[in-house]
Amino acid sequence: MVTPSLACIKVVVRVKGLGEKAQAVVEALKPDDKTAPTWLRVVERVEDGDLVLEVEAPLEKLGSVRNTVNEILEFLYAALKTIEVVSESGKKQ
């Protein structure tokens, strides 16, 4: 839970059109949420086939928010590439 403060930062990333892949990414990211600091709120969800990621923290933790978003985007890229490769190899068999 984000601690109440006068100012906070909230970053929302929406990746459109992933369909079933969106849920796979959400499930893969969930374990990391358990180790997040109490001042950091990370939410992943699927809305109408879109992947929605939210990162929120007190404004003084801006650098940590940036690092967290970067890590999530790196993971997202790797996860989607992996899903793509596995899907393609399944089609060839």
C-alpha positions, 0 to 999 in steps of 0.5 A, spaced: 500 500 500 502 506 498 503 511 504 499 517 504 503 523 502 502 530 498 505 528 492 505 521 488 507 518 482 503 513 478 505 510 471 500 506 467 502 502 461 497 499 457 499 494 451 493 493 447 491 487 443 495 482 447 489 477 448 490 471 452 498 473 452 496 479 457 493 474 462 500 469 461 504 476 462 500 478 468 501 471 472 508 471 470 509 478 474 505 476 480 510 473 484 514 479 484 509 483 487 510 479 493 517 482 494 515 489 493 517 494 498 510 497 502 511 504 499 511 501 492 504 499 489 504 495 483 498 492 479 497 488 473 491 486 470 487 485 463 482 489 460 479 487 454 485 483 452 489 489 453 495 488 459 495 494 464 501 495 468 500 500 474 506 503 478 505 508 484 509 510 489 511 517 493 514 522 489 521 522 493 521 515 490 521 517 483 528 514 481 525 507 484 519 508 480 523 509 474 527 503 475 521 498 476 518 500 470 524 499 466 525 492 469 517 491 468 518 493 460 525 488 460 521 482 462 515 484 458 519 484 452 522 477 454 516 474 455 512 476 449 518 474 445 518 467 448 511 466 447 512 468 440 518 463 439 514 458 443 508 459 438 512 459 432 515 452 434 509 449 436 506 451 429 512 447 425 511 441 429 
